[in-house]
């Protein structure tokens, strides 16, 4: 599925997609890596994206590719920013925020990369249900004050 061609204005020409809004969305997604942000940049409604994914397999494949390109671009920008901050020792943005953003984008930055491994085997669950406690008897009615 290597049908895209880079045009002279650094936008990807997605072959086979005639509708210009789909191409605009994919180009925006390749620049930022975030579907919501790409919708805002391209002027496309988010519901349209869901509809296009279901109806157009070519678009769905291109969307995955554009998102991967966008994430790589964003990740490179974050890495450059971190390297710059290490050299200049400026504190304009939070180091921790940058670290978490990198961990979100790329699992190789995470401490617990193998967290999603599945364990195989039996699981035994024992429930201890206490016996039903009888309801206490009703207290006797007190005589009315006027009948004493």
C-alpha positions as CSV (number, residue, x, y, z in Angstrom):
1,X,0.0,0.0,0.0
2,X,2.7,2.4,-1.0
3,X,0.6,4.5,-3.4
4,X,1.3,8.0,-1.9
5,X,3.5,10.5,-3.6
6,X,5.1,13.5,-2.0
7,X,4.2,16.7,-3.9
8,X,6.2,19.8,-4.2
9,X,4.5,21.5,-1.3
10,X,5.5,18.7,1.2
11,X,2.0,17.3,1.3
12,X,1.3,13.7,0.5
13,X,-0.9,13.0,-2.5
14,X,-3.0,10.1,-1.4
15,X,-3.6,8.1,-4.7
16,X,-7.1,6.9,-5.1
17,X,-8.8,9.4,-2.8
18,X,-10.8,11.8,-5.0
19,X,-12.5,13.7,-2.2
20,X,-10.3,16.7,-1.2
21,X,-11.5,16.7,2.4
22,X,-10.2,13.2,3.0
23,X,-6.8,14.2,1.6
24,X,-6.8,17.4,3.7
25,X,-7.5,15.4,6.8
26,X,-4.8,12.8,6.1
27,X,-2.2,15.5,5.4
28,X,-3.1,17.2,8.7
29,X,-2.9,13.9,10.5
30,X,0.5,13.2,9.0
31,X,1.7,16.5,10.4
32,X,0.3,16.2,14.0
33,X,-0.5,12.6,14.6
34,X,-3.8,13.4,16.5
35,X,-7.2,12.8,15.0
36,X,-9.0,15.5,16.9
37,X,-6.4,18.1,16.1
38,X,-6.3,17.0,12.4
39,X,-10.0,17.5,12.2
40,X,-9.7,21.0,13.5
41,X,-6.8,21.8,11.1
42,X,-8.5,20.4,8.1
43,X,-12.0,21.6,8.9
44,X,-13.5,18.1,8.8
45,X,-16.1,16.9,11.3
46,X,-15.1,14.1,13.6
47,X,-18.2,12.1,12.7
48,X,-17.2,12.2,9.1
49,X,-14.0,10.4,10.0
50,X,-15.9,7.5,11.6
51,X,-18.1,7.2,8.5
52,X,-15.2,7.3,6.1
53,X,-13.4,4.6,8.2
54,X,-16.4,2.2,7.9
55,X,-17.2,2.9,4.2
56,X,-13.7,3.3,2.7
57,X,-11.0,0.6,3.3
58,X,-8.5,2.6,1.4
59,X,-9.0,5.6,3.6
60,X,-8.8,3.5,6.7
61,X,-5.5,2.1,5.6
62,X,-4.1,5.6,4.7
63,X,-5.3,7.0,8.0
64,X,-3.3,4.4,10.0
65,X,-0.2,5.3,7.9
66,X,-0.8,9.0,8.3
67,X,-1.2,8.7,12.0
68,X,2.1,6.7,12.2
69,X,3.9,9.4,10.2
70,X,2.4,12.1,12.4
71,X,3.4,10.4,15.6
72,X,7.0,10.0,14.4
73,X,7.1,13.7,13.4
74,X,5.8,14.7,16.9
75,X,8.1,12.3,18.7
76,X,11.1,13.7,16.8
77,X,10.1,17.3,17.8
78,X,9.8,16.3,21.4
79,X,13.2,14.6,21.4
80,X,14.7,17.7,19.8
81,X,13.1,19.8,22.5
82,X,14.5,17.6,25.2
83,X,18.0,17.7,23.7
84,X,17.7,21.5,23.4
85,X,16.6,21.8,27.0
86,X,19.5,19.6,28.2
87,X,22.0,21.9,26.4
88,X,20.4,25.2,27.3
89,X,19.0,24.2,30.7
90,X,15.9,26.4,30.2
91,X,12.8,25.7,32.2
92,X,10.0,27.0,29.8
93,X,8.1,23.7,29.8
94,X,7.9,20.7,32.2
95,X,10.4,17.9,31.7
96,X,8.0,15.5,33.3
97,X,5.2,16.5,30.8
98,X,7.5,15.9,27.9
99,X,8.6,12.5,29.3
100,X,5.0,11.4,29.7
101,X,4.1,12.5,26.2
102,X,6.9,10.5,24.8
103,X,5.9,7.5,26.8
104,X,2.3,7.8,25.5
105,X,3.4,8.0,21.9
106,X,6.1,5.3,21.9
107,X,5.9,2.2,24.2
108,X,9.7,1.8,24.0
109,X,10.1,4.8,26.3
110,X,8.0,3.1,29.0
111,X,9.4,1.5,32.1
112,X,7.0,-1.4,32.0
113,X,7.0,-2.4,28.3
114,X,5.9,-6.0,29.1
115,X,2.9,-5.0,31.1
116,X,0.3,-6.4,28.6
117,X,1.6,-9.9,28.7
118,X,-1.1,-12.5,29.3
119,X,-0.7,-15.1,32.0
120,X,-2.0,-18.5,31.1
121,X,-3.5,-20.8,33.7
122,X,-6.4,-21.4,36.0
123,X,-7.8,-18.9,38.4
124,X,-9.8,-20.2,41.3
125,X,-12.2,-17.8,43.0
126,X,-13.9,-18.7,46.3
127,X,-16.7,-16.6,47.7
128,X,-17.7,-16.8,51.3
129,X,-21.3,-15.7,51.8
130,X,-22.3,-15.2,55.4
131,X,-25.5,-16.9,56.5
132,X,-28.6,-14.7,56.5
133,X,-29.1,-12.8,59.7
134,X,-32.7,-13.0,61.0
135,X,-34.5,-9.7,61.4
136,X,-34.8,-8.5,65.0
137,X,-38.4,-8.7,66.4
138,X,-40.5,-5.5,66.4
139,X,-40.5,-3.6,69.7
140,X,-43.8,-3.7,71.6
141,X,-46.1,-0.8,71.0
142,X,-46.3,1.7,73.8
143,X,-49.7,2.7,75.1
144,X,-51.0,6.0,74.0
145,X,-50.5,8.9,76.5
146,X,-54.2,9.7,76.9
147,X,-55.2,6.1,77.9
148,X,-53.1,5.8,81.0
